[in-house]
Amino acid sequence: MRYPLIVVLTFLFLVPLSMNSQYTDVINSNRPGQTVSAYAVGKNVVQAEMGVTMEKDEHVRMFTESDFLGGDIALRYGLFFEQLEISYEGSYVKEDIIYTQQDLEATRTDFTRNRLGLKYLLYDPFKNPENNKPNLYSWKANHGFKLKNLIPAISVYAGANFVLGENPFYSGDPIVSPRVMLATQSRLSSRFVLISNIAYDRIGTDFPEMSYIVSVSHALGNPKWSVFLEHQGIKSDRYADAIVRTGVAYLFNENFQADLNIATNFKDTPSKQFGTIGFSYRLDMHKDELMPIEDQKDGENGKINSSSMKKSKKKNKKKNDEIDF
């Protein structure tokens, strides 16, 4: 199962590098939910996203009650060029278990997530500013829904999970197992963003995992505040579930965001309720790199496309003809 990962990684580096990423002036965080943005953080941007989670589980068939306390961290870096990002994701958890029928207690502690990967932006519908100019005469046209807004940015991810030592959460898994993912992101309007992820995880192990996440984020009247609603589905012989999350994020400044979310599932094997508080911070060393005019394509770096330039030349020629004596 080593070859699919090698093929994907090779593909990432062979894709033409002519597209522009949507670098943003404010932090682009994957928090407060679990969905991964299609966009990279930007070349030479270092970003940390951290949180603390408390969780309560109850399993009616195994007669257990569990309390979890855990911390998670994601480190992201814009590598080589705008579209590429390397990231590390880790979650370390302590679980206290009570076996209610036997009046026994146990504790297990280890990483529930420990992975490294690369994400590459394949397609960005907003890379050409000429095709996405604002309407200077209509507020509704700029802020309302348009069918073209459904066209998403698309990125691919390839990475690996690492199980170090005797991990009680992944007993029997190999030290390294591949993970691949497709991420899409659509800006439905100026205030709504739709993100989806489809992932195939722990490839080649005895318990491979398929999962999907869909989330909708909404910026409130005060743009520093945003809310989100998210649905996650997980299917594996080890664990399967459907989880709903909701929460808020507050932007203190262009480089710092705090967040809070709560979540639950819809079954009792086990039932889950949990909450997370966290923050995201970036160290922005990004610099715009403008292409020489002769190497630009239409719309890149604000260049006017050829059709618009021809229309402008005709209009100017007509004006000159009218005042020529």
PyMOL commands that set and color helices and strands:
alter all, ss='L'
color gray80, all
select helices_A, chain A and resi 2-14+129-132+139-143+147-150+293-295+300-302+306-322
alter helices_A, ss='H'
color red, helices_A
select strands_A, chain A and resi 45-59+64-78+84-99+104-123+153-162+176-187+192-201+209-219+225-235+241-253+256-265+271-284
alter strands_A, ss='S'
color yellow, strands_A
deselect
rebuild
show_as cartoon
